[in-house]
Amino acid sequence: MSKFLRELVEKCVPGVSLDCVVLGYQNNVLKVLLLKYKEHNAWALPGGFLPQGQEMEEVIGLVLKERTGLDGVYLEQFKTYSSINRGWNCNEISQEGFNKLRSTWSTADRTVLDQWFNQRFISTAYFALINCNKAEPTPDAVSEECAWVPVNELPNLVLDHKKMISEALSQLKRQINFLPIGKELLDQKFTMLDLQRLYESILDQKLDRGNFQRKMMKLGILTRHEKLMTGAQNKAPYLYSIDLKVYDQLIKTGISFV
Amino acid sequence: MSKFLRELVEKCVPGVSLDCVVLGYQNNVLKVLLLKYKEHNAWALPGGFLPQGQEMEEVIGLVLKERTGLDGVYLEQFKTYSSINRGWNCNEISQEGFNKLRSTWSTADRTVLDQWFNQRFISTAYFALINCNKAEPTPDAVSEECAWVPVNELPNLVLDHKKMISEALSQLKRQINFLPIGKELLDQKFTMLDLQRLYESILDQKLDRGNFQRKMMKLGILTRHEKLMTGAQNKAPYLYSIDLKVYDQLIKTGISFV
């Protein structure tokens, strides 16, 4: 048995896995980081198993470091998936993916590994917020591609990973006023329209431009900088950055637009 | 070994438990349902283990039915607790509680049960919203009391149950506009002040009476009824009820007071 698989069975908490919905923002589009299985038309969320002596956050942090090159990513646990119907036989895509993986194991190893992978698995899911421009997507041992995919154009996903993405987005929407979305998802300087587009992507609705600008300015979290010089002087929009001291304080109690 | 303990070890998912922060509202105070251990000054949240063939929601539903007599209680999963430091030896109260429990086991059973209770446990926590007036608190086999306790006056709690309560309250606060708090926590008819006090308890801040009434009426979820006749006619407040059809629809997208 390979060192990875032996350590898995010997050192990890049985029946527990971790998944991470890594959300990023690029060209006004909300995206999720996915891994494409080797020689199989199925994608999956980054994740892993839980070593006995390690905390879940620590493990997810290491997974993110490996898949994106980034440290200290904003992370939030949002739900644990435990349904009795979420095994590798839950749909065709998952079953095929598992069979491909299984075909790489020696016959001798299959008894142990089948037992491991066929037990009831409970997966705790996190979402992470990342600036796509800072990340370097990197495949893992069982995947051939790691890519940012628009959340509205999801490919075939294994297990209940599509549901996880959908529910992570619901949580992001529900808690938008408590999360540092501007800080984590945008570049340091951005236009008011960039910020509005970000809120619109997450809330999945158009917002009134005048209202949005007025409310944002009233919060006192934006510092205005020079204009973004790309076209005519009189049409150039101002650049803004976030006053992190005020912002972090506001996020704790929830940004209120009332 | 008792039937209960044998079934536990043989039929439940190892290392997985469930806890429920049952929140109720009574006399303008937010309360949580707690169990007091037999012959021990320690309290705990209602909860249980996860039988292999059952869904978590189903098990929590059964626990709530047994502890309150109620079916179909409003439930939401909010976090999974998995820290390597959350075992029965995490604090004195928990260790004493466990030792008391252990002293009731036969020497022969201890080997099996110690192994079960000393493995790393991952607990998925839910919160429930209940009208205290409808529930009949009922102790379980290891407790001598089941009672509503104000969330601001918590007694000694085992394990990380105090943290669970605190984080359930944070979630309730964060998601107040997405949860049917009025529907689940109040009686069918209530005064505007009752509703305001409920929001104030959850948000832990005073709200302006005029503003609150104006915003609530604007949502179109309240039906006005007769006056509550307790004192002088001209000071008697109106009674209201919730228009569930409008309310349930609003909750889905989040009640917006903007």
Contacts between the chains, C-beta under 8 A, distances in Angstrom:
chain1	res1	chain2	res2	distance
A	13	B	15	6.4
A	13	B	120	5.9
A	13	B	122	7.3
A	14	B	14	7.0
A	14	B	15	7.3
A	15	B	13	6.4
A	15	B	14	7.3
A	15	B	15	7.2
A	15	B	16	7.4
A	16	B	15	7.4
A	16	B	82	7.8
A	16	B	122	6.1
A	50	B	82	7.4
A	52	B	84	7.9
A	52	B	120	6.3
A	53	B	84	6.2
A	54	B	84	7.3
A	55	B	82	7.3
A	55	B	83	6.2
A	55	B	84	6.3
A	56	B	80	7.9
A	56	B	82	5.1
A	77	B	79	6.2
A	77	B	80	6.7
A	79	B	77	6.1
A	80	B	56	7.9
A	80	B	77	6.7
A	80	B	80	4.3
A	80	B	124	4.8
A	82	B	16	7.8
A	82	B	50	7.4
A	82	B	55	7.3
A	82	B	56	5.1
A	82	B	124	6.9
A	83	B	55	6.2
A	84	B	52	7.9
A	84	B	53	6.2
A	84	B	54	7.3
A	84	B	55	6.3
A	120	B	13	5.9
A	120	B	52	6.3
A	122	B	13	7.3
A	122	B	16	6.1
A	122	B	122	7.2
A	122	B	124	7.7
A	124	B	80	4.9
A	124	B	82	6.9
A	124	B	122	7.7
A	173	B	254	7.9
A	174	B	174	7.7
A	174	B	175	5.7
A	174	B	178	5.4
A	174	B	254	6.7
A	175	B	174	5.7
A	175	B	175	7.3
A	178	B	174	5.4
A	254	B	173	8.0
A	254	B	174	6.8
A	257	B	258	5.6
A	258	B	257	5.6
A	258	B	258	5.9
